[in-house]
Amino acid sequence: MKQGIHPEYHKVVFRDTSTGYEFLSGSTKTSNETVEWSDGNTYPLIRVEISSDSHPFYTGKQKFAQADGRIDRFNKKYGLSEEE
């Protein structure tokens, strides 16, 4: 790798603003805010709107839309029923 062209990679704490869930991860992002982690070290704090703690896919609260097939959509569009 070339020297001096890559951003600094360091540990950062991400906090989900909707649930308060925090996790420590590596990132190139920086922040003026800091937080003390459970290991006693201080890390930059990055606030995120959605994480695996609040995203519907991971929480099991995802809503699935009924996906009709092509034939069903055609029949609905032209008012045809399967009984005819």
N, C-alpha and C positions, 0 to 999 in steps of 0.2 A: 504494500500500500504506500502511496505517496504521503510524505509527512506534511502536516499543516493544512490539509484540505478537507479533513473529515471533522464533523462536530464532535464535541466531547460527550462520551457515553458514561452516564453515572446513574446511581439509584435515585428514584423519585417516588414519593407517595402520591397515589391517585385517590381522590375522595369523591364519591358519588353524592352530588348535592341533594338528590331527592331522598336517599335513604341513610346517608351518613356512613356508608360502608367504605372502608379504606383498605388499600392493598399496596404493597411495596413491589416495584418493578424497575427494570432498567429502561432508560429513555435518554434521548438527546434534548428533550424539552427542559426549559429552566423556568424558575418562578421566583418572585421576590418574597413570597410567603414561604415559611418553613414550619415544620411540625416535628415534634419529638416522637420517634417510633418506639415500640416496645423494647427494642434492643439498646435503648439509651442514646442512640445517635440521632442527630438532627438532619432531616432531608428536606429538599424543596417540595412544596405541596402544589399539585395540579388538580384543579376542580373540574370534574366531568359531569355532564347532565345524565348520562346513561352508562351503566356498567352491567356486568352479568348479574348483579344483585337486584337490578330494577328493570331490566329488559324483559318484555313479555315472553320472548322465546325461551329464556332460561328460567323464568319464574313459573311457567306452565299456564299462564293466563292469556295465551295467544288465542286470537279468534280466527277461525278458518272460514273463509267465504265458500259457499257452495259453488263448485266449479262444474258446470254442465259441459257435456261433450258437444262436439260439432253438430251431431244429428239432433240433439235436444234443442240447441239454439235455433237450428233451421226450422224445426217443427214449431217452436214458439213464435218465431218471426212470421211464419205464414199461416198460423192458426191451425196447424194439423195436429191430430192426436194419434196415438199409437193404435187406437181401436178401429180406425178407418181402414 
